[in-house]
Amino acid sequence: MESLSTDHVMAAVSRSPLIAAVEKAAHDLAGIRILFMLRQNDDIVKLSPDGSEMDLPAFCRALRASHTGMRGCATCRALVAFGACYRGLTEYCCHGGIHVIAAAALNTSGETSRSIVVSSSAFAAEDREAGWNAVLAHGTQEGVSLRELRQAYGKLPLLTPANLAVAKALVQVAAAAVGEITRGLATAALAAPPSKAPGDTADGIDLQQRLTAALFVARDVPDTGTVGRRGAVLAELVKELVTQDPGIPFTVAKIAAAARVTPNHFSMLFRKHTGGTFQEFLTDRRITQAKLLLRDLSLNVADVGQRVGFPDAGYFARRFRERTGMTPSQWRAAL
């Protein structure tokens, strides 16, 4: 990653459907955010997936109210980033007594990067009272308002062991995704990019690599105490990937291979957690996207079909009519 501009990589990260899917899963399944730690001048900043600087939680703002607390926070960020680079995926307890999970992305050589570290947002220990005692010990030394600190600590998300496992897997898959994005950018920089074919990804990342990175989380989530958790995560990630770019040539076989399950098992899981088949969902998303593109009169109907994943114009027309009662041309004429 050091051979590429960090700004360049983060711009691609902000456009990545995979990162958006992981961020949503982190929020929905574990109640946390996915953040990116970057070195800027002599400090380390935390950015949201869209590239904006992350607003600090109330707890961190209270802790940083003193000069000592501010200095401790800067040191803590540096230690978290350093540890992620040299120890891999790890849960850390910061100087204020709260927890984060961090993992370093990989650079273009497949080695641990020192430029971008993926992190969770802050969360509290499972035993909140014991966690508060740890915070109290730190807060007393920092000279901050303990009353304000207590209120802020009570608002931090609390991760159960099951949610902690989900959070760790999501941080890890986000770090892997940044590595894939980086390698895609490096490859594109070394050679003239080929003409974009229908279904190509925006960053030149192979579909199988992209699916493998995204669905790694679904393989890594334990089932203990969370009935159906792995299947739910798998279904949610697939839905997000399809919704973000339905024109990609998704197939049950490719998704099942990336998730390391059989096609029949994936189909069963998807139906169980969504109420419908994968092919029905994929077709619905493609027809929805086609309706939007048909409003662009600079595109002919065949072009629209190709862009949404129907390279055969006749098949596109049949599927469109099944869903709308009209052919694409009739639907456009009725606008």
C-alpha positions as CSV (number, residue, x, y, z in Angstrom):
1,M,0.0,0.0,0.0
2,E,3.0,2.3,0.6
3,S,3.4,2.5,-3.2
4,L,0.0,4.0,-3.6
5,S,-1.4,7.3,-2.2
6,T,-3.4,6.6,0.9
7,D,-5.9,9.2,-0.3
8,H,-6.2,7.2,-3.5
9,V,-6.9,4.0,-1.6
10,M,-9.4,5.7,0.7
11,A,-11.2,7.2,-2.3
12,A,-11.7,3.7,-3.7
13,V,-12.7,2.4,-0.2
14,S,-15.4,5.1,0.0
15,R,-16.9,3.8,-3.3
16,S,-16.6,0.1,-2.4
17,P,-20.0,-1.7,-2.2
18,L,-18.2,-4.4,-0.1
19,I,-17.1,-1.9,2.5
20,A,-20.6,-0.4,2.6
21,A,-22.0,-3.9,3.2
22,V,-19.6,-4.7,6.0
23,E,-20.3,-1.3,7.6
24,K,-24.0,-2.0,7.5
25,A,-23.5,-5.5,8.9
26,A,-21.4,-4.1,11.7
27,H,-24.1,-1.7,12.7
28,D,-27.0,-4.1,12.4
29,L,-25.4,-7.2,13.9
30,A,-23.0,-5.8,16.5
31,G,-24.0,-2.2,17.1
32,I,-20.6,-0.8,16.1
33,R,-19.0,1.2,13.3
34,I,-16.1,0.3,11.0
35,L,-13.4,2.9,11.0
36,F,-10.1,3.5,9.3
37,M,-7.0,4.8,11.1
38,L,-4.6,6.8,9.0
39,R,-1.4,8.7,10.0
40,Q,-1.6,12.4,9.2
41,N,1.5,14.4,10.1
42,D,2.3,13.4,13.7
43,D,-1.2,12.2,14.6
44,I,-3.4,9.3,13.7
45,V,-7.0,10.2,12.6
46,K,-10.0,8.0,12.4
47,L,-12.1,8.1,9.2
48,S,-15.6,6.7,8.5
49,P,-15.9,4.5,5.3
50,D,-17.1,7.6,3.4
51,G,-13.8,9.3,4.1
52,S,-15.1,11.9,6.6
53,E,-13.4,12.2,10.0
54,M,-15.2,10.2,12.6
55,D,-17.1,12.1,15.3
56,L,-15.8,11.1,18.7
57,P,-18.2,9.4,21.1
58,A,-19.2,11.4,24.2
59,F,-17.0,9.2,26.3
60,C,-13.8,10.0,24.3
61,R,-14.7,13.7,24.3
62,A,-15.1,13.7,28.1
63,L,-11.8,11.9,28.5
64,R,-10.0,14.3,26.2
65,A,-11.2,17.3,28.1
66,S,-7.9,17.4,30.0
67,H,-4.5,17.9,28.5
68,T,-3.4,14.6,30.0
69,G,-6.4,12.8,28.6
70,M,-5.8,14.3,25.1
71,R,-2.1,13.2,25.2
72,G,-3.1,9.7,26.4
73,C,-5.6,9.4,23.6
74,A,-3.0,10.2,20.9
75,T,-0.6,7.7,22.4
76,C,-3.3,5.1,22.6
77,R,-4.2,5.5,18.9
78,A,-0.5,5.0,18.0
79,L,-0.3,1.9,20.2
80,V,-3.4,0.4,18.7
81,A,-2.2,1.1,15.1
82,F,1.3,-0.3,16.0
83,G,-0.2,-3.4,17.6
84,A,-2.5,-4.1,14.7
85,C,0.4,-4.0,12.3
86,Y,2.6,-6.4,14.3
87,R,0.2,-8.6,16.2
88,G,-2.7,-8.9,13.7
89,L,-6.4,-8.9,14.6
90,T,-6.6,-8.0,18.3
91,E,-9.0,-6.6,20.8
92,Y,-7.5,-3.7,22.7
93,C,-8.4,-1.9,26.0
94,C,-7.4,1.7,25.6
95,H,-5.9,4.0,28.2
96,G,-9.4,5.1,29.2
97,G,-10.6,1.5,29.9
98,I,-12.8,1.0,26.8
99,H,-12.3,-1.5,24.0
100,V,-11.7,-1.5,20.3
101,I,-10.8,-4.2,17.7
102,A,-8.2,-3.5,15.1
103,A,-6.5,-5.2,12.1
104,A,-4.0,-3.9,9.6
105,A,-4.8,-4.0,5.9
106,L,-2.3,-5.5,3.5
107,N,-0.2,-3.6,1.0
108,T,0.4,-4.4,-2.7
109,S,3.1,-7.0,-1.8
110,G,0.6,-8.9,0.5
111,E,2.5,-7.7,3.6
112,T,1.0,-5.9,6.6
113,S,0.5,-2.2,5.8
114,R,1.5,0.6,8.2
115,S,-0.7,3.1,6.3
116,I,-4.2,2.0,7.0
117,V,-5.5,0.1,10.0
118,V,-9.2,-1.0,10.2
119,S,-10.8,-0.5,13.6
120,S,-14.1,-0.9,15.3
121,S,-15.7,2.0,17.1
122,A,-15.4,2.0,20.9
123,F,-17.5,-0.4,23.0
124,A,-17.8,-1.4,26.7
125,A,-16.7,-4.6,28.4
126,E,-19.3,-7.3,28.8
127,D,-19.3,-6.8,32.5
128,R,-20.1,-3.2,32.4
129,E,-19.6,-2.6,36.2
130,A,-16.2,-4.2,36.1
131,G,-15.4,-2.2,33.0
132,W,-16.5,1.0,34.8
133,N,-14.1,0.2,37.7
134,A,-11.3,0.1,35.1
135,V,-12.5,3.4,33.6
136,L,-12.7,4.9,37.1
137,A,-9.1,4.1,37.8
138,H,-8.0,5.8,34.6
139,G,-10.4,8.7,34.9
140,T,-9.2,9.6,38.4
141,Q,-5.7,9.9,37.0
142,E,-6.8,12.0,34.1
143,G,-8.5,14.7,36.2
144,V,-11.8,14.7,34.2
145,S,-15.4,14.9,35.4
146,L,-16.2,11.4,36.6
147,R,-19.9,12.1,36.6
148,E,-19.8,13.1,32.9
149,L,-17.5,10.1,32.2
150,R,-20.0,7.7,33.9
151,Q,-22.9,9.0,31.9
152,A,-20.9,8.7,28.6
153,Y,-19.7,5.2,29.5
154,G,-23.3,4.0,30.0
155,K,-24.1,5.0,26.4
156,L,-21.3,2.9,24.9
157,P,-22.5,-0.2,23.1
158,L,-21.9,-3.4,25.0
159,L,-20.8,-6.5,23.1
160,T,-21.8,-10.0,24.1
161,P,-19.3,-12.8,23.3
162,A,-21.4,-13.6,20.2
163,N,-21.4,-10.0,19.0
164,L,-17.7,-9.7,19.8
165,A,-17.0,-12.6,17.5
166,V,-19.1,-11.0,14.8
167,A,-17.3,-7.7,15.3
168,K,-13.9,-9.3,15.0
169,A,-14.9,-11.1,11.8
170,L,-16.2,-7.9,10.3
171,V,-13.1,-5.9,11.1
172,Q,-11.0,-8.7,9.6
173,V,-13.0,-8.8,6.4
174,A,-12.9,-5.0,6.1
175,A,-9.1,-5.2,6.4
176,A,-9.0,-8.0,3.7
177,A,-11.2,-5.9,1.5
178,V,-8.9,-2.9,1.7
179,G,-6.0,-5.2,0.7
180,E,-8.0,-6.4,-2.3
181,I,-8.9,-2.8,-3.3
182,T,-5.2,-1.8,-3.0
183,R,-4.1,-4.7,-5.2
184,G,-6.7,-3.8,-7.7
185,L,-5.6,-0.2,-7.9
186,A,-1.9,-1.3,-8.2
187,T,-2.7,-3.7,-11.0
188,A,-4.7,-0.9,-12.9
189,A,-1.8,1.5,-12.4
190,L,0.7,-1.0,-14.0
191,A,-1.3,-1.7,-17.1
192,A,-3.8,0.1,-19.3
193,P,-7.2,-0.9,-18.0
194,P,-9.2,-3.2,-20.3
195,S,-12.5,-1.9,-21.7
196,K,-15.2,-2.3,-19.1
197,A,-17.4,-5.3,-19.8
198,P,-20.9,-5.7,-18.3
199,G,-20.6,-6.9,-14.7
200,D,-17.0,-5.8,-14.2
201,T,-16.3,-4.3,-10.8
202,A,-15.5,-0.6,-10.5
203,D,-12.1,-1.2,-9.0
204,G,-11.0,-4.1,-11.2
205,I,-11.4,-6.7,-8.5
206,D,-12.2,-10.2,-9.7
207,L,-15.7,-11.3,-8.7
208,Q,-14.4,-14.5,-7.0
209,Q,-11.9,-12.5,-4.9
210,R,-14.6,-10.0,-4.0
211,L,-17.0,-12.6,-2.9
212,T,-14.4,-14.5,-1.0
213,A,-13.4,-11.4,0.9
214,A,-17.0,-10.5,1.7
215,L,-18.2,-13.9,2.6
216,F,-15.2,-14.7,4.8
217,V,-17.2,-13.1,7.7
218,A,-20.0,-15.6,7.2
219,R,-17.7,-18.5,7.5
220,D,-16.0,-17.1,10.5
221,V,-19.0,-16.3,12.7
222,P,-19.5,-19.0,15.4
223,D,-22.9,-20.6,15.8
224,T,-22.6,-21.0,19.6
225,G,-25.4,-19.2,21.3
226,T,-26.6,-17.6,18.1
227,V,-28.9,-19.9,16.2
228,G,-28.7,-19.2,12.5
229,R,-26.2,-16.3,12.9
230,R,-23.8,-17.5,10.2
231,G,-26.6,-18.0,7.7
232,A,-28.1,-14.6,8.5
233,V,-24.8,-12.9,8.0
234,L,-24.3,-14.7,4.7
235,A,-27.7,-13.8,3.4
236,E,-27.3,-10.1,4.5
237,L,-24.0,-9.7,2.8
238,V,-25.1,-11.3,-0.4
239,K,-28.2,-9.0,-0.4
240,E,-26.1,-6.0,0.1
241,L,-23.6,-6.9,-2.7
242,V,-26.4,-7.6,-5.2
243,T,-28.3,-4.4,-4.3
244,Q,-25.1,-2.3,-4.7
245,D,-24.3,-3.7,-8.2
246,P,-26.9,-6.1,-9.6
247,G,-25.1,-6.2,-13.0
248,I,-22.3,-8.3,-11.6
249,P,-22.6,-11.9,-13.0
250,F,-23.6,-13.4,-9.7
251,T,-24.4,-17.1,-9.6
252,V,-25.4,-19.5,-6.8
253,A,-22.3,-21.6,-7.6
254,K,-19.9,-18.7,-7.3
255,I,-21.4,-17.4,-4.1
256,A,-21.5,-20.9,-2.6
257,A,-17.8,-21.5,-3.6
258,A,-16.8,-18.2,-2.0
259,A,-18.7,-19.0,1.2
260,R,-17.4,-22.6,1.2
261,V,-20.8,-24.2,1.3
262,T,-22.6,-26.3,-1.3
263,P,-24.9,-24.5,-3.8
264,N,-27.9,-26.3,-2.3
265,H,-27.0,-25.3,1.2
266,F,-26.5,-21.7,0.2
267,S,-29.9,-21.7,-1.6
268,M,-31.6,-23.2,1.5
269,L,-29.9,-20.6,3.8
270,F,-30.9,-17.7,1.6
271,R,-34.5,-18.8,1.3
272,K,-34.7,-19.3,5.1
273,H,-33.4,-15.9,6.0
274,T,-35.0,-13.8,3.2
275,G,-38.2,-15.7,2.4
276,G,-37.4,-16.1,-1.3
277,T,-34.9,-17.7,-3.7
278,F,-31.6,-16.0,-4.6
279,Q,-32.6,-15.9,-8.3
280,E,-35.8,-14.2,-7.5
281,F,-34.0,-11.6,-5.4
282,L,-31.3,-11.1,-8.1
283,T,-33.9,-10.7,-10.8
284,D,-36.0,-8.2,-8.8
285,R,-32.9,-6.0,-8.1
286,R,-31.9,-6.1,-11.8
287,I,-35.4,-5.1,-12.9
288,T,-35.4,-2.3,-10.4
289,Q,-32.1,-1.0,-11.7
290,A,-33.3,-1.4,-15.3
291,K,-36.3,0.8,-14.6
292,L,-33.9,3.6,-13.5
293,L,-31.6,3.2,-16.5
294,L,-34.5,3.2,-19.0
295,R,-35.1,6.8,-18.0
296,D,-31.8,7.6,-19.7
297,L,-32.8,8.0,-23.3
298,S,-29.1,7.9,-24.4
299,L,-29.1,4.2,-23.7
300,N,-30.9,1.8,-25.9
301,V,-32.8,-1.1,-24.4
302,A,-30.1,-3.7,-25.2
303,D,-27.5,-1.5,-23.4
304,V,-29.7,-1.3,-20.4
305,G,-30.1,-5.1,-20.3
306,Q,-26.4,-5.6,-20.5
307,R,-25.7,-3.1,-17.7
308,V,-28.1,-4.9,-15.3
309,G,-26.8,-8.4,-16.0
310,F,-29.0,-9.5,-19.0
311,P,-26.6,-9.8,-22.0
312,D,-29.4,-11.4,-24.1
313,A,-31.9,-8.8,-25.1
314,G,-34.8,-11.3,-25.7
315,Y,-34.3,-12.8,-22.2
316,F,-34.2,-9.3,-20.7
317,A,-37.5,-8.4,-22.3
318,R,-39.1,-11.6,-21.1
319,R,-38.0,-11.2,-17.5
320,F,-38.9,-7.5,-17.5
321,R,-42.4,-8.3,-18.8
322,E,-42.9,-11.0,-16.1
323,R,-42.2,-8.4,-13.4
324,T,-44.0,-5.4,-15.0
325,G,-46.5,-6.6,-17.5
326,M,-44.7,-4.6,-20.2
327,T,-41.6,-4.9,-22.3
328,P,-38.7,-2.5,-21.6
329,S,-39.6,-0.5,-24.7
330,Q,-43.3,-0.3,-23.7
331,W,-42.3,0.7,-20.1
332,R,-40.0,3.5,-21.5
333,A,-42.8,4.7,-23.8
334,A,-45.2,5.0,-20.9
335,L,-42.9,7.2,-18.9
